[in-house]
């Protein structure tokens, strides 16, 4: 967790500028994320941000490890409140379908099963975020098992990501930089394998409609305990960039301005 004194929050009057800009340019999702887990912010701040986001965009998502929302934790009941103010989906960082391995990588003792169930009961769309790495899930077989295990728990979407490799030590500690470099795996070949699965209709994988910026979408079904259940799967590659006629995302930072990406403040929008 980050030191509370180092955490910078977004001022609402500037956030509204960003939300109006996003709405005008056709955005569909507002995503609460950042260097620190957004669940660490004060309940009042989170309610205010979710409320503002819901005024302008139809879908409001929070990216979180879910630790503080687990049963018995300080913010156990905050999810109910956030849903009432407009939260529509949640993306849970789950490092592995092997929950012993997940504990080792995420340093979270509890299984995510109960939290997933509770999120579904609240009506949230539940997505799991999997970071491919050499110390955890590392190949197509592991991804398929991850999808099956998490799908059986109620997860509806899975996004598969690469380990972040910062451009400089300034944005991360040397320990993080070294671990990330050592454990990085290129997910492009894994995405290609899923494309082949979809084309050959293997392992319950089908090819869906791509995202507006061209990223393939895979639909997985027929492998879950509940036969009607399906999981939407995408791969998010680090080098994906905004370009052409479609803007993939807008990053609204605590400085009150919006950018095309996290890494370069010269790519400013407003």
Buried (B, 14 or more C-beta within 10 A) or exposed (E): EEEEEEBEBBEEEBBBBBBEBBBEEEBEBBBBBBEBBBBBBEBEEBBBBBBBBBEBBEBBBBBBBBBBBBEEBEBBEBBEBBBEBBBBBBBBBBBBBBBEBBBBBBEBEBBBBEBBEBBBEBEBBBBBBBBBBEBBBBEBEBBBBBBBBBBBBBBBBBBBBBBBEBEEEEEBEEEBBEBBEEBBBEBEEBBEBBBEBBEEEEBBBBBBEEBEBEBBBBBBBEBBEEEEBBBBBBBBBEEBEBEEEEBBBBBBBBEBBBBBBBEEEEBEBB
